[in-house]
């Protein structure tokens, strides 16, 4: 038995980490790589479901390419929650009903475990299964089972030593605490927050503090097991059960501490938990090889990688990077996670074939016992999939320019200046760092010193039910239900009509399309007058740093977003002189309803626009639900492009005034650009258009659609011959 190698994570050690990690991930794990992993996971998890009886649960791969299975009623077994958890993660990613059906099929048999008082591993069994089930469905059945299970776990709490006793099956142990339990504590923390006994939170925090004192060594490495005298609380043993030696550091035990302390900070915001998470993380990172996948024990002389430890830590670091205040550590942890995911998604670790039943190769369960060595491990697959989904929901690290929510009104206030007047467009990203919250993003005039919510004219809320809503006069409301989840980034777009005292809000969930949240909602009843969009507040509900706002911008004034009006004259605005020759026009159009009759038309600056006849070129959102354009004497379209309410379409027009022709391209949300009009002819009876001087936005009802970001740029240089033809004959 060799002596443990000592490595203190001090200045020299951290310098090495910065050199390896701060510069960025070598393989640049990205969205395409994440999508490939999801495709492999979908195929393999579905195949496992087809081959596995309901009520049986995969644990580790066997030499014949099948899974070793454990039954739902194995009270000592700890891995049953991970396979339903994989199915829930894939349901969350796709919202395909088949994944929910599979997830529920393998979740519900675990109800038999809810009163199990024989083990500490109820967190592993219930949070990936029932926890995700309740988060994604809101079904109170799942909540009640979780609360019952939390009570069973709390029964193992020893108040003399302040720990959750891990287990009763080892006759050599008296009152044992193991590193694994740090992850199980989430069940207690979740229960305390969701209607269970508030004392469960104290139990979890006390256990974590005992782990920090007795399992975490001064250099940040960890023991695996500490055994106590149940009568006196005295330590009887400190060492390992699954590691190389009593003085070594078992890599997955270290991983459980990285994951556990990070999760404890999410629930408690206790600075001791954040400090502990960084200590154990820095040690872990300091011992990694070049591919960022650890040996099964950091001090073992025999090389045997453990992909499951890397998967758990990668997931934890994507979360931890959001909590540390130091920008260099944010980048270091984020880049370290991406290096791990890059290795795990490579052919060296990800089995993209069906050679094995699982995702990750080279997992190690219990090497000293000769059990599950160099195999697929269901929990390694689960944490790998969780890490990939966390990356897909938040694809960039925190930035120094980000704003974090604060409890204090003054600390939560960010000045925007006094020039944001008229109608303005606001855009930003929101990342909840926990869920559910009761937090708001609010706006006030530049002259207002905000000390209360009643002084905010516009408010977007992450409510306690787990949904976004928006203040509409005296109440909060939402045009469509949009749930939010922790560590997911949502893009917001808000159009504020300050003269009209109304605002509209759209939100784009991760990987989704834009959804209307507020349609011309009224400013808050009784709020102070607001002439400019001068201040934004990122206000927490319970503690500081509940969510993050990134990339906040306010664009333009009254000319940046234009709304359609009933009647051509009312909907026409001047574009100014000088737009002659060949012009490239770009803008976004957003219909507010389906099947409207809206016209976007252009006329010469000298024209008196009172009907379509004065518009030389015009597009239409037609009543059939498609976009078309006018070609000489009739509407037509080179391609069929449908539109739907509250989706934004980018329009590009090449207007050749000398040739009296125009071409139009449309890009739908998330799609590629489509040619809509190919050198269409200007309307013959319209006044000759020597300049693009007026734009008309006409609809049946007021504000049926809006146009944003309208720009015109002259085109110089050679055009294809077909664009240089003379004007078409006027009929």
TAMO-V995885 format. One record per backbone hydrogen bond with DSSP energy under -0.5 kcal/mol. NH is the residue of the N-H (numbers start at 1). CO is the residue of the C=O. Records with the same first field share a line. If there is no record, write none. Layout:
NH=CO / CO
//
This chain:
9=7 / 219
10=8
14=10
15=11
16=12
17=13
18=14
19=15
20=16
21=17
22=17 / 18
23=18
24=21
34=30
35=31
36=32
37=33
38=34
39=35
40=36
41=37
42=38
43=39
44=40
45=41
46=42
47=43
48=44
49=45
50=46
51=47
52=48 / 49
56=53
57=70
59=68
60=68
61=376
62=66
65=62
68=60
69=67
70=57
72=55
74=71
75=73
82=79
84=80
85=81
86=82
87=83
88=84
89=85
90=86
91=87
92=88
93=89
94=90
95=91
99=96
100=96
101=97
102=98
103=99
104=100
105=101
106=102
107=103
108=104
109=105
110=107
111=108
112=109
113=110
114=111
116=113
117=115
120=166
123=120
125=121
126=122
127=123
130=126
131=126
132=127
133=129
134=130
135=131
136=132
137=133
138=134
142=139
143=139
144=140
145=141
146=142
147=143
148=144
149=145
150=146
151=147
152=148
153=149
154=150
155=151
156=153
157=154
158=163
159=157
162=158
163=158
165=156 / 163
166=176
168=118
171=169
173=170
175=228
177=226
179=224
181=178
182=179
183=180
184=180
185=181
186=183
187=184
188=185
189=185
190=186
191=187
192=188
193=189
194=190 / 191
196=191
200=197
201=198
202=198
203=199
204=200
205=201
206=202
207=203
208=204
209=205
210=206
211=207
212=208
213=209
214=210
215=211
216=211
217=215 / 221
220=217
223=215
224=239
225=239
226=177
227=237
228=175
229=234
230=228
233=229
236=227
237=227
239=225
248=245
250=248
251=296
252=296
254=250
255=251
256=252
257=253
258=254
259=255
260=256
261=257
262=258
263=259
264=260
265=261
266=262
267=263
268=264
269=265
271=269
273=270
274=270
275=271
276=272
277=273
278=274
279=275
280=276
281=277
282=278
283=279
284=280
285=281
286=282
287=283 / 284
288=285
292=289
294=292
296=304
298=249
300=297
304=302
306=294
307=362
310=306
311=307
312=308
313=309
314=310
315=311
316=312
317=313
318=314
319=315
320=316
321=317
322=319
323=320
324=320
330=326
331=327
332=328
333=329
334=330
335=331
336=332
337=333
338=334
339=335
340=336
341=337
342=338
343=339
344=340
345=341
346=343
349=346
350=346
351=349 / 359
352=350
361=349
363=375
365=372
366=371
370=367
371=366
374=363
375=363
378=59
381=377
382=378
383=379
384=380
385=381
386=382
387=383
388=384
389=385
390=386
391=387
392=388
393=389
394=390
402=399
403=549
405=547
406=538
412=408
413=409 / 410
414=536
416=534
417=534
421=419
424=422 / 496
425=555
426=494
427=553
428=492
429=550
430=490
431=548
432=488
433=546
434=546
437=463
439=462
440=539
441=460
442=537
443=458
444=535
448=445
450=448
455=452
456=453
457=443
458=443
460=441
461=469
462=439
463=461 / 467
466=463
468=482
469=461
470=477
471=459
472=475
473=522
474=472
475=472
477=470
479=517
484=466
487=432
488=485
489=393
490=430
491=508
492=428
493=506
494=426
495=504
496=424 / 494
497=495 / 502
498=422 / 496
501=497 / 498
502=497
503=521
504=495
505=518
506=493
507=515
508=491
509=507 / 513
512=509
515=507
517=505
518=505
520=518
521=503
523=501
524=457
525=473
527=524
533=420
534=444 / 532
535=444
536=414
537=442
538=412
539=440 / 537
540=406 / 538
545=405
548=431
549=403
550=429
553=427
555=425
560=423 / 557
561=557
562=707
564=705
565=697
567=699
571=567
572=569
573=695
575=693
576=693
580=578
583=655
584=713
585=583 / 653
586=711
587=651
588=708
589=649
590=706
591=647
592=704
593=704
598=621
599=698
600=619
601=599 / 696
602=617
603=694
607=604
609=607
610=608
614=611
615=612
616=602 / 614
617=602
619=600
620=628
621=598
622=620 / 626
625=622
627=641
628=620
629=636
630=618
631=634
632=630 / 681
633=631
634=631
636=629
638=676
641=639
642=640
643=625
646=591
647=644
649=589
650=667
651=587 / 649
652=665
653=585
654=663
655=583 / 653
656=654 / 661
657=581 / 655
660=656
661=656
662=680
663=654
664=677
665=652
666=674
667=650
668=666 / 672
671=668
674=666
676=664 / 674
677=664
679=677
680=662
682=660
683=616
684=632
686=683
690=688
692=579
693=603 / 691
694=603
695=573
696=601
697=571
698=599 / 696
699=565
703=564
704=701
706=590
707=562
708=588
709=560
711=586
713=584
715=582
716=714
723=720
724=720 / 721
725=722
728=659
731=729
//
